[in-house]
């Protein structure tokens, strides 16, 4: 009896199992991606070269005559104008030398006047044979000697006045002064031109930078060496060490005649007006040289991938299949990357969902971002 019941249960279970639905495999949906046509427009890119700011002019202010320092007519770090009085050296001894030279000149001029009168009388007497020809020659020689003495006295007076002028030391140009290196009462100019301070010109300011050989070749091929630097290179900008861009443009006005064979670089100078004195000699600055690129092709930098073969982007074909497209990368412009080679501008580049896309699979285009209007 029990065997019959068990057999009946088994039959019922088999019948129930036979009525159940069979398992069916459902293909997962295609991954969703967002695509975008590359942007095409004219842009300006910048080549950056590290540089260092240098004062356009710098003068060591030195004592040119010997004497005791009488006055200091500025404060350390002061801005001065050309001609402003900076130092005074005690002038009394040089004033006395000027007076002595003036007296010597007056004496020489008196001797010359006497020699000239003597020569005239001697020549007149020679006409009547009252004196000999030798007397005339002697009078002429004395006159020439007196002339030379006057010239020597004038030169001595000029030299004395020049030394006297050196007792007042004035600013040779506009600029900012460093701290003084001597105090009042010190003896200066004793055997050497004593350094008193340094005057630095802040505006304009120079920025020297080096252009490597590889970056220089394109400029050479454009014939920049046949032009002046100001016309060969467009106005440049400078980026500070903190990444802030200086608000003035500079002009490249000088390049060395040859490349340095040890470094393979060419030394170049750019000049900035520095009207508000925002740039300081000694600061670091990256010089940015602009370059116009016509019809540049750009894609989001996140869309550019890289493998062992090099950089590439994933594009979606007309049949919504993913294909890799090798490219040659350019510089980064904001969040976009310039593509030098590999794209025509009509491709549908995957910009979102790149991690879900693989070459050869079919994808669903969730959204097509429109290309910005070309300006």
Phi, psi and omega in degrees: 000314180298323181294323180293320179297315179299318180295323179294320178298318181297319180297317180298316179298318179297318179296320178296315180298324181290334179277344181291151179288145177282147175292134178237137180278123176258128180292130180296151180294153178295144180296150180264137179224160174248132182240164180206141172287143176302147177278136177236122177193165176280130181224166175246123176250161183234134171265129183257137179225124181293140181216179180224136182277138183225141177299136181295332175213145178212130185233130171277120179272117184235156175280124184261350176228158181277138177167175179270137181290121186265313181220153169239118192253033176207167173252152182304133178083005184286145171276137182229161176257159177301129179096350178294141179287130181250312182222156171229128173261142183310119188266355191302315182293329181280331172294321178295321179294326176295315179298319178297319179293324177295321178293318179298322179293319179297319178295319180294321179293324177295317178296323178294320179298319179293317181295324180292317178295319179299319180296319180296317180294322181293319179295322179292321178291329180292333179295330178260010179063026179282336177231165181271168177297328179296324177296322179295315180297323179293320179293322178295320179296319178295322178296316179295321177296321178294321176301315181296322179296321178296316179299319180294320179293321177295320179295320179296321178294317178300319180293322179293319177295323178296315178298322178295321179295332180289347177286344172251111183262118185244160181290126180283347181196170175290145177168189179247137182269145171279183179288155179287146179255355178227153177252164178300137179100347178284147175277126182237160177069021182273089178088348179206158178281098185295132176285125181257319178191181179231138177251126183243132176273122183268330183224120003283175179230145181260147172234115179264134178215161183248131177256123182288163186300318183295321179285336183281331185302314179302323178292321178296322180292338177275359177080030182294335182286347177270001180239167173285150181305325183294327180267340183279329184241131179293165178306141185248166176239166178229133178256128183284172183296334179270007178090356180280138180272127178295143188278000178251154173264149178246168181236129175282117185239000181203142170223145175299150181291338181222158174283149175284114183294339181284324182252345182068031181232159177248128181277129185230150179237133173242141182247131178243140182301320179054043185297324181263010177052050176270348179251143186232134177306134180102343180287153172278146176205134177267118178281130180248114179262122183283150176217126180278131177241118181275136177050048178291143178257125182233144173225158176304137183298330180292341180278348181270116180256177181209138174225196182296334181276345181124190182288150178201165172236157176262127179242155179253126181283178178296338178264014178063030173261147182271132177226141175279146180228106179299141182223165173246119186281149171247205183282164180269127177244099185066241177260001181256152180244130175288134176254113182283321183217150173115336181235148178257344182105352182257352182290155173261102185268132178286120181248341175223142184085020181300325182290341179266348183264140176227145179305132176099341183272163176263138182234163174256127179278109183286319184206142176249113179283134181282146178286133178300149180293132181290128181264000000 
